[in-house]
Amino acid sequence: MNMRLLAFLALFIGVTTFSFAQEEESEEGEVIRLDSISRVEQVEREAKEIRKQIEAAEKEAKEAEKEAKAAKKEQSKSEKAKKKYEKLNSQISSIKKGLEKDEKKVAKISDKMAVDKIKGKLSPNDVAKIEKKLGKLKSNISKNQQKLIKLERKL
C-alpha cells in the first residue's frame, strides 16, 4: 500500500504542478494580451498628443505668417507715406523757388520801367505792354502762393 500511496502522491503532485504551470501560462498570456492592448492604447494616445502638437505648431505658424504679412503691409504703408511726404516737400520747395524767381522778375521789370520812364525811352504802348506783363507775373505769383498754402496744409 505504501507503494500505491507513493505512486498516487507522485502522480498527484505531478498533475497539480503541471496544472499550476498551465494556469501561470494562461495568466501570463492574458497579461501579455492586456499589456499589448494597453500599449496600443498608449500609442494611440501618444499619436493624438503628437497630432495636437502638430496642429498647434501649424496654428502658430499661420499666426506668425499673418503677423509677418501685417508687418510687411505696415512697412509698405510707412514707406508710401514717407515718399508722399518727400514729394510734397519737393513740390513746396520748387514752388517757393518759382515764387522767389517771379518776385525778382517783377522787381527787376518794375525798376527798369521806372528808370526808362524817367529817361523817356518808353512810349505809352511800351508801358502798357510792360504793365500787362507785370500783371501776368503778379497773377502767377498769387496762384503759386495759393498752391503753396494748399500743399503746406497737406503736410
Secondary structure per residue as TSV (DSSP state, phi and psi in degrees):
chain	resnum	aa	ss	phi	psi
A	1	M	-	360.0	-32.9
A	2	N	H	-60.0	-37.8
A	3	M	H	-67.2	-44.8
A	4	R	H	-63.7	-43.3
A	5	L	H	-63.7	-42.4
A	6	L	H	-64.3	-42.1
A	7	A	H	-67.1	-42.2
A	8	F	H	-63.5	-43.4
A	9	L	H	-63.8	-41.0
A	10	A	H	-64.2	-43.5
A	11	L	H	-65.3	-41.1
A	12	F	H	-65.0	-43.8
A	13	I	H	-65.3	-41.0
A	14	G	H	-62.6	-44.2
A	15	V	H	-67.1	-43.1
A	16	T	H	-66.6	-41.6
A	17	T	H	-66.7	-38.1
A	18	F	H	-65.9	-43.5
A	19	S	H	-68.5	-35.6
A	20	F	H	-65.0	-40.0
A	21	A	H	-63.3	-39.2
A	22	Q	H	-67.0	-38.9
A	23	E	H	-62.3	-41.5
A	24	E	H	-62.7	-40.4
A	25	E	H	-64.7	-42.5
A	26	S	H	-67.0	-38.4
A	27	E	H	-65.2	-41.8
A	28	E	H	-64.8	-37.5
A	29	G	H	-62.6	-44.0
A	30	E	H	-66.1	-39.8
A	31	V	H	-62.9	-41.0
A	32	I	H	-64.8	-42.9
A	33	R	H	-62.4	-43.7
A	34	L	H	-63.1	-40.7
A	35	D	H	-62.6	-42.9
A	36	S	H	-67.0	-37.1
A	37	I	H	-66.4	-44.0
A	38	S	H	-66.1	-34.6
A	39	R	H	-64.9	-41.5
A	40	V	H	-62.4	-45.2
A	41	E	H	-61.9	-40.9
A	42	Q	H	-64.6	-42.1
A	43	V	H	-63.3	-40.8
A	44	E	H	-64.1	-41.6
A	45	R	H	-62.7	-43.7
A	46	E	H	-62.4	-39.8
A	47	A	H	-63.1	-41.7
A	48	K	H	-62.8	-42.2
A	49	E	H	-63.1	-41.5
A	50	I	H	-64.6	-41.3
A	51	R	H	-61.0	-43.3
A	52	K	H	-61.0	-42.7
A	53	Q	H	-64.1	-40.6
A	54	I	H	-64.2	-44.7
A	55	E	H	-62.2	-40.4
A	56	A	H	-64.3	-41.4
A	57	A	H	-64.7	-40.4
A	58	E	H	-64.3	-40.3
A	59	K	H	-63.4	-44.0
A	60	E	H	-62.3	-39.5
A	61	A	H	-64.1	-41.7
A	62	K	H	-63.3	-42.6
A	63	E	H	-64.3	-40.9
A	64	A	H	-63.8	-39.0
A	65	E	H	-64.2	-42.0
A	66	K	H	-62.0	-43.9
A	67	E	H	-62.8	-41.1
A	68	A	H	-64.0	-41.0
A	69	K	H	-63.5	-43.7
A	70	A	H	-64.3	-39.8
A	71	A	H	-64.9	-40.2
A	72	K	H	-64.8	-41.5
A	73	K	H	-64.2	-42.6
A	74	E	H	-64.0	-39.3
A	75	Q	H	-65.5	-42.0
A	76	S	H	-66.0	-36.6
A	77	K	H	-62.8	-44.1
A	78	S	H	-66.5	-37.5
A	79	E	H	-65.3	-40.5
A	80	K	H	-63.7	-43.0
A	81	A	H	-64.3	-38.5
A	82	K	H	-64.6	-43.3
A	83	K	H	-62.6	-42.3
A	84	K	H	-62.3	-43.3
A	85	Y	H	-61.3	-45.4
A	86	E	H	-63.3	-40.8
A	87	K	H	-62.8	-44.7
A	88	L	H	-61.7	-41.4
A	89	N	H	-63.0	-41.1
A	90	S	H	-67.1	-39.1
A	91	Q	H	-63.6	-42.8
A	92	I	H	-62.1	-44.9
A	93	S	H	-65.4	-38.0
A	94	S	H	-67.5	-39.2
A	95	I	H	-66.1	-39.8
A	96	K	H	-62.5	-42.1
A	97	K	H	-62.5	-43.7
A	98	G	H	-61.5	-40.5
A	99	L	H	-63.0	-46.0
A	100	E	H	-61.5	-42.0
A	101	K	H	-62.8	-45.9
A	102	D	H	-64.4	-39.6
A	103	E	H	-64.7	-39.4
A	104	K	H	-64.9	-39.4
A	105	K	H	-61.5	-45.8
A	106	V	H	-60.3	-45.1
A	107	A	H	-63.8	-42.8
A	108	K	H	-64.8	-45.9
A	109	I	H	-65.8	-43.1
A	110	S	H	-66.9	-37.4
A	111	D	H	-64.7	-44.8
A	112	K	H	-63.2	-40.9
A	113	M	H	-63.6	-41.6
A	114	A	H	-63.6	-43.1
A	115	V	H	-65.3	-44.6
A	116	D	H	-67.1	-32.4
A	117	K	H	-64.8	-41.9
A	118	I	H	-65.2	-41.2
A	119	K	H	-74.7	-18.9
A	120	G	T	84.5	24.0
A	121	K	-	-85.9	-13.3
A	122	L	-	-101.9	134.5
A	123	S	-	-87.3	166.8
A	124	P	H	-60.1	-32.6
A	125	N	H	-66.8	-40.6
A	126	D	H	-64.4	-40.3
A	127	V	H	-63.3	-41.6
A	128	A	H	-64.5	-40.8
A	129	K	H	-64.0	-44.4
A	130	I	H	-66.5	-39.9
A	131	E	H	-67.4	-34.6
A	132	K	H	-63.7	-44.1
A	133	K	H	-62.2	-42.9
A	134	L	H	-64.3	-38.9
A	135	G	H	-61.7	-42.3
A	136	K	H	-63.7	-43.9
A	137	L	H	-63.5	-40.8
A	138	K	H	-67.1	-37.8
A	139	S	H	-67.0	-37.5
A	140	N	H	-63.8	-40.0
A	141	I	H	-63.0	-44.6
A	142	S	H	-65.4	-38.2
A	143	K	H	-62.8	-45.3
A	144	N	H	-65.3	-33.9
A	145	Q	H	-65.5	-38.7
A	146	Q	H	-65.0	-41.6
A	147	K	H	-61.6	-41.5
A	148	L	H	-62.8	-41.8
A	149	I	H	-62.6	-43.5
A	150	K	H	-63.2	-43.8
A	151	L	H	-66.0	-37.9
A	152	E	H	-68.1	-29.6
A	153	R	H	-66.3	-36.8
A	154	K	H	-64.9	-30.6
A	155	L	-	-65.8	360.0
